[in-house]
Amino acid sequence: MARSKLYYFVRKYFRKFYRFATLKVMYPTLYRQNSKEAVDPTKVLFIEIRMPEITDSFKLMYDKLKAEGGYTIHEHYLRMDFVNKLQYTRNCRKMIKDIATAKYVFVNDASDVLACLPMRKETVVTQLWHACGAFKKFGRSTADLIFGADRKTQEKYPFHGNYTNVTVSAPEVAWAYEEAMGLPEGVAKPVGISRTDVFFDDEFKKKAYKRFYKEFPEAKGKKVILYAPTFRGRVAAAKTPNVLSVPLMHHVFKDEYVLVFKHHPFVKKRPEIAERYSKFAKDMTDTMNIEDLLIVSDICISDYSSLVFEYSLMRKPMIFLAHDLDTYYDWRGFYYDYREFVPGPIFSNVDEVVDYIEHIDERFDVSVVDNFRDKYMSSCDGHCTEKIYDMVFGD
């Protein structure tokens, strides 16, 4: 049954009221009420904004603090966009009561809830951003684009704020985070991204191959093509492109390669792979993490995903299947000119991708990837977690 105009009118204004009531009244008041007790110098909070578990952006720092000892570690999973408003509000209230007496806080995504709090000066908030480099625009950089809220709304309800530190992958990209997050100069720290340390860990690499072959035994003895596109649309209704033809890839490459899909975690509905191609192509979005797949793959096909920064550490070929580039420019935009920026060929259809892979030995230029890595990933050296730990917890 079609819903009336009155329904949409009421829903629109309820959302506005809810946002004002929570972010401007309820949450700040709750924080002040719980800030009367002293800050606990050993309390550390890890706040996952959307995901239901500690993700790779946190894992190395989380494990280090556990190993160091002497800290009381609390975890909060807000589940933004994944639970209803009532449950989300409950999750936020629980987190706010806890953060009010925390000395250290780690986040890895944007949160208007965290930004709205009258944070105590004693609390150190470190943003371990979930991506490397500076690729597609986010935060305040999208104010004049379709993807983002308008500038007035972003200033009234900022998604970034209260940060003591924001870790970035190189000095080159600090300006983009300052623009996107509205940071004062010096808050964006080019100490590297914690999650990239695994790419320098030989033992982790060995285990990655072991995990991969356990999940996909047919891949043994073959090269791996990884297809890892970013999502389209807004987070709550994220979609993934369906432009890479499995039948064509199978026909050309079945004897030499396997094809692995890793869709963005926000995407709920993904293209299905026909059973007859199961020994060649596999969707591993839910079964393997992206670090493992970047390590075991020989070629990475992406579009606008920031994972290409991490992949540059591997010095392997990258292909950019950007069939909707002009639309994406209008929708979200980039910090650098896409056509000059990406460290690999740009194609608009799968036939061009196939042709390039067939001649990849003579066409791939590793120096292009090396120059990209040196510019945008220069602080990622395998010791980022240690550097961040010293920055946050050191004297």
N, C-alpha and C positions, 0 to 999 in steps of 0.2 A: 504494500500500500504506500502510495506517495506521501511523503511528509509535507506538512503545510509550511508556508512561509513563516508562520508564527513560531513553529518548532525551531527553525534555523535562527530566527531572531533571538529567541530565548537562549538557545545554546551559545550563540556568539557572545551575548552579554554576560551569561553565567561564567564563561571562560575568562572574560576580562575581570569580572568580580573576583573569581577564584585566584587569579594570578596576583591581583593587587592585595587581596586579603592575606594570602600566604607569604608572598615575598616582601611586602612592605609592612605588614603588621604581625602576623602570627610567628613567623620564623625568627625575625629579629628580637621580638619580645621573649620568645622561648629561650633564645641564646642568652639574653641578658639575665633572665631568671636563674639560669644554670651557671652563670659566670661568677657567682658570689663566692664559690669555693676556690681555693688556690689551684693554680696549674700544677698538674702532676708531671714532674720533669722526666719521668720514664715512659709516659703514655705516648704511643705512636698509633695513629689511625691511617688505615689504607681504605680509601673510598672509591669503590667501583661505581661509576655513574649508571651504566647500563648492564654490564655483564654479571652473571650469577656466581662467578668465582674469581679468584685472583688470576689475572691475565698476564701475558708475557711482559707488558710494560712495567709491572710491579715485581714479578717473580724473583729476579736476581737480588733486588734490594730487600724484599721480604725475607728471602732465604739468608741473606747476610745478617740481618738484624736478629733472626732466630739463632744463628750461629754465634754471634757476638755475645748474646745474653745480656741481661740487665734491663731489658725493655719490656713493657707491657703492651702487647700488640693487639689492637682491635681492628676488626674488619666490618665494613658496611657495604651493602649491595642495594643501591637505591632502585635499580631496575626501571629507570626512566624510559618511557615509550614501550615498555614490555609488560607493565601491570596497569590496572585501572587507577584512577586518580586517588581513590580512597586509600588503597594499599601503598601507593607511591608517597602520599602524604604521611602515612604512618612510618614508612621507612625513613623519610626525611626528618621527622620529629625525633626518632630514635637516634639518628646520627647527630643531630644538632645538640641534643642533651649530652652526648658523649664528647663532641668536639669542643664544648665549652671549657673543659678542663684539660685539654690535650696540649702537650708541648710541641709535638711534631705531627704534621698531616701530609699525606701523599695523595695526590689525585692524578689521573691520566686522561681526563676528558673535560669538556666544558660543563659548567654547572651554574645556573642562575641561583640555585639555593646557596651554594657556598659563597657566591659573590655578594649576596644580599646581607650577609651577617656582619655585625659590627665587631669584627675580629679583634681579639686581644693582642696587644703588641708582643706579648711573650710567646705567642704561637708562631711557629715556623711552618709555612705552607709551601710545599714544593710540588710543582707541576711536572710530572714525568710524562710529558706529552706522548701519546700513543703512536705518533708518526715521526719519521725523520725528514730532514730537509724542509723545503717550502715549495709545494707543488700547486695543487688547486687551492683557491682562496677559501678562507673560513673566517668566522667571527666578524669583527667590524669591517674587514676587507670586503664582505659581501653585501654591505648596506645598500648599495645601488644596483644590486643584481637580483635576479629572480629568486635564487636560493635563500638569501638572507632576509631577515626582518628589516624594516626601514630604519634609518639612522636614529630617528627620534625614539623608537621603541627600544633599540639596542642600548641607547644611553640611559633610558629609564629602567630597563631590566637587563643589565649586562650579564653575559654568560661567563665572563672572566673577571676576576677580581680577588683581592686579598692574597695575591701570590708574593712570597718572599723570593722564590727562585723559580725560573722556568728553564729546564735543560734543553739545549738545542744542539744539533749535530755538527755545526761549524760556525765560525764567526760570520761567514758570508750570509747566513740566513737569519741572523738575529733581528734585523730590521723588519722582516716579515711578521715575526711573532710580536714585536712591539706594536706594529700596526694592527694586527688581527686581535690582539688581546688588550690593547690600550695600555701597554706597559710603560712605566718610567724607564728611562735609559739605565742599563745596568742590571735589570732584573732578569733578562734573558741571558743565561750563562752558557757559553760554548764549551761545556765540559763533556759533551757527547751524550748519547742516548743509552741508558742502562741495558736495554734489551739486546743491543748489538754485540755485547761481549761474547755471546755464544758463538758468533761466527769466527772467533779467533780461538775457540776451544776445541782441540783435536778430539778429545774424548766425547764431547757433545756431538761432533760431526759423525763419529763412528756409530754412536747410538741412533742418530737420525737415520742413517742408512738401514740399520737394523730394524727400527720401527717401521720404516717405509716398506721394506721387503716383507715384513710380517703382514702388513695390510694389503700389499699388492705384489704377491710372489711372481706374477707373470712379468714383472718389470726387470727381473734379474737378467743381466746380459744385454740389456737394451738402454738406449739413451732416453732421457726424460724431458718432455716438453711440458712446461707448466703454464696453464692459462689462468690468470688471476686478475680479472677486471674489478674495477671499483663499482659501487652502486650508483644508480640513477634515482632522481627524485629526492624526497625528504625521508628522514630516518624512519619514521613510523610506517611508511609504505614503500620502503626501498625496493627497487627492482634491479635485475641484473641483465646485461645484454645477452642475446642468444644469436650471435653472428658467426661463431666458429663452427664450421660444418664437421661434425664427427665422421659422417660417411666419407667425405672427401679426404680428410686427414688419415682415416683408416686405410683407404685405398692406396694412398701414396706412401705412407710411412709405417705401415704395420710391421714390416720386417726389421726395421731399425730402431723405432721409437715406441714409447707409450705416451699417452696423453693424460695429464692430470688436471682436474679442475679444482680451483680453490676460490669460491665466491666470497664476497664480503659478508661478515657475520651478521650484518643487519638484514640481509636478504632472507626472507622466509620461504618464498616460492622460487625454486630453481629449475632450470631445464632438465628434463630427464634424459638419461643415456640408455639407448635401446640395449636389451640384453645381449644381442648378437655382437655387440662391440665391447663386452665386459672385460675381455682379456687385453684390450687395447686402451680403452678409455675408462677413467674412474673419477667420480666426484668425491674428493676427500675433504670437503669443507668441514664436516663434523668429526672426522676420524684422525686428522693430523693437523698440527699447528703450522703456521706459515713459516716459521724459522726452519723446521725440518724440511719442508718442501723447497724452500729457497736453496738449501744446502744440497739436496739430492738432484735437483733439476740441472739440465745441461743448457736449456734455452728457456727464457721467460717471455711469455706474451702477455702484455697488459695494455692499459689505455691511459688512465689518469691516476693510477694508484701510487701512493708514496712508497710502496714496497720496492720500487725500482732503486731507491736510495740504498736500502740494505743490500739489494742484489748487486749493486756496483762493487761491493766489497768482495764479491766472488769473482769478478773480472770475466764474466761470461756474457754471451750474446743476449741482447734484449730486442724485442720487436714490439712496436706500438700499433695495435689494431684500433684505430680511432675513427670509426665509421661515422660518428656523430660529433666531430670536432667543432664545427661551426656552432651547432646547437649548444654544446657544452660551454663554449666561450660565453654565449649569452646567458646561460643558466647560472654558471658559477665562476668561471674565469680562472686565470692562473697568475702566479706571481712573476713568472718569466714568460717570454714568448715561446709558446709550446714548440713551434717548428724549429726553433734554434736551440732549444733547451734540452730536449730528450736525447739520451745517449744511444740512439738506435734508429733504424728506419721507421717511417710512419706509413701505414697502409690503411686503405679504406675498405678492403674486402679480403676474404680468406684466400682467393686465388693468388694474390700478391704475396701473402704470407707463405703459402706453399712454395712458390717459386724461390723466395728468398732462402727458406730452409734447405731447399734442394741444392743451393749454391753457397751455403753459409761459410764453408771453409775459405773460399776466396773473397767473400764480401765482408766478413766480420773484421772490424778494426778495433783491437783491444785498447789502443791509445785513446780512443774517444771515451770509453768507459773509465779509464784511468784518470783522464782530465776531469771528468764529471765527479768522480769519487774525491779527488784531491780538493775540489772546490766546495762541494756540498757536504762531505762526510769527513773532513779533516780531523775532527775531534774524536772520532770513533776509532779507538786503537786497541780495544780489548780490555781496557782498564777503566771504563766509564763508571761502573758501579762503585768502584773504590774512590774515584774522584768525587762523585756525588756524595758518597758517605762522608768523606772528609769535609766537604763544603757544608753539609747540613749539620753534622754532629761534632765536627772538630772544634777545638778551642778558638 
